[in-house]
Amino acid sequence: MPYTPDWKSLIRKETPEWLKDAKFGIYTHWGVYTVPGYIGCWYPHQMYRKGSPQYEHHKKTYGDPSVFGYKDFIPMFTAEKFDPDEWAEIFAASGAKFAGPVAEHHDGFAMWDTACSEWNAARMGPRRDIVAALEKSYRARGMKFMAALHHIENWFFYPHWVKEYDTSDPRYAGLYGDSHDAEGSPWLSESNFDLDSQAKPSQKALDTWFDKTKEVIDRFSPDLLWFDFGLRYVREDYRLNMLSYYYNQAEKKGQDVILTYKGNDMAAGSAMIDVELGGFNRLMYSDWITDTTLDDSGSWNWIRQMAYKTPEKLVQYLVNNVSRNGYLLLNVGPTPEGEIPAEAKYLLGEMGKWLAVNGEAIYGTRPWLYAEEGPTRAEKEGDFAEGKAERFTPADFRYTAAGSTIYAVALAWSDEYKLTRLKHLYPGEVSRVSMLGSPEKLEFRQTHDGLRVSAPQRKPGDYAWVFKIERRAR
């Protein structure tokens, strides 16, 4: 039955089985905003804001923004080392099962050959349809394809009221958006989205938003369509029409898709909630996804002074999410030239090594009765709640399940473990306990207070060791 543009119809959408099995995907923040390589993807916004670090850096490095505007970075974004097949090989080797680009960020520069604007990567800068190239390469390696869209945020991203800047010049409205702000409009920042004080997007802006989204759906048939927070400022009927169109087009193609959103931007059950740089600290009744990034420097795109998370922390994110009925979307920031940085390659390679041994406890699993046990858990949950790396003890476990098998991920090493969550199992119900990656036979015994298991003599890895607990079927 076709979907209609109302919540009653749309909330019957279920999460695709492929995503329930896949668990782990990668997307990339890569565009003109990578060229300056300084304090993240909000550089285009902040470079016009006098007194900001980006403004001072820009003025010192490129000249005053009234002379060298954001548009002037486009010829410098040549992507001469971009190799979509290499990206696909790196991401597939990491264990990711779906991947895709930010098709358009807040800056208004589309990464595909859109008919809606000349300001795109096929006609300027790289002069190549980046989204099309990546879709072909990712699908060729068996990964599902996703696309991320931020383009309604372009409405508030630039200061149209500052007449000395090119942002107010109607010749560049295709990039910066049509002028609509009055002098004295409040500046926004990454931590202060006071959009309710702004004029709402115009009919023209809404139509452009819809047309670009429809282009991405029609041209690339994304298996997952991801939206940033600005979706809440799209008029509700536009959201409903877009979502029903996406789902109906997918059904015509025999494709099972899902859309992600933030906050209250869609009705619960009509799409999947995305939690940015955070997550939940408990087992959730509905599945969810979090987007986090390889870097640990507060940036989403490549910058010159990039700091990175550790492999252990990234694996723990994955394990935490999957045990709590969630999925992990991991961001990678390529260089302006189009290369995946060496540090990012290393981290992705380490994730791939861990999943090659322990993927059985991730792929194709479902939540168990309990997500976890142990004294260590995040104090906060929700958006922007990552916090510092947790210091786990041998009593800390995360659980997943497949059929009658339970997987228990030990987050700290010990010679012997006690899994108290398994105390409800019947005597003799456990038939075998092994550790993934280890050939050693493990001693175990069921007691009234849990399952006691001896660890192997040799560690089959450096972190997050998985016990496979097999049970006798009825």
Number of C-alpha atoms within 10 A of each C-alpha: 6 13 22 16 18 17 17 12 14 22 15 12 17 14 19 14 11 16 21 18 15 20 26 24 25 25 24 21 25 27 30 29 28 27 21 24 19 21 23 22 25 20 23 24 23 25 22 25 19 12 10 13 15 22 21 18 16 22 18 10 10 14 14 17 21 15 13 15 18 24 18 13 18 19 13 16 22 20 21 12 12 18 15 20 16 14 20 25 13 19 25 22 20 24 25 25 23 27 28 28 23 22 25 24 24 25 27 24 26 28 27 24 22 20 11 14 16 15 24 26 25 18 16 18 19 23 17 18 17 23 25 16 14 20 23 15 19 25 15 12 16 12 22 22 25 27 26 23 23 20 27 28 22 23 27 24 22 30 28 25 16 19 12 12 19 23 27 21 16 14 11 14 17 15 22 28 23 21 17 18 18 13 11 9 15 13 17 18 12 9 6 8 13 11 16 8 9 16 13 16 19 14 10 10 18 19 13 16 23 18 16 22 18 16 16 22 21 14 12 16 21 24 24 22 23 22 21 21 17 21 22 18 17 19 14 15 11 14 20 20 15 19 24 20 19 23 21 17 18 19 15 9 9 9 15 18 25 23 24 21 23 21 16 11 20 23 17 14 17 24 24 22 24 28 24 20 17 22 28 23 18 17 20 15 9 13 19 22 24 25 19 24 25 24 22 13 16 12 20 23 28 28 23 11 9 20 15 14 16 15 19 17 16 21 19 19 20 20 25 26 28 29 30 27 24 27 28 26 21 23 22 25 26 23 22 25 17 21 18 21 14 10 15 18 18 14 20 25 19 20 20 21 16 23 19 14 17 23 16 17 26 23 21 17 24 22 20 19 13 16 24 24 16 16 11 15 15 16 10 14 16 16 17 13 17 19 12 8 14 13 10 16 15 17 18 22 31 24 28 28 23 17 10 10 20 24 27 26 26 22 24 16 18 13 10 13 19 21 21 17 19 18 16 13 15 11 11 11 13 20 11 17 22 22 23 20 16 19 11 13 13 16 14 19 15 20 16 12 13 17 21 18 19 17 22 18 10 9 13 18 15 11 18 22 24 26 24 21 18 18 17 11 10 4
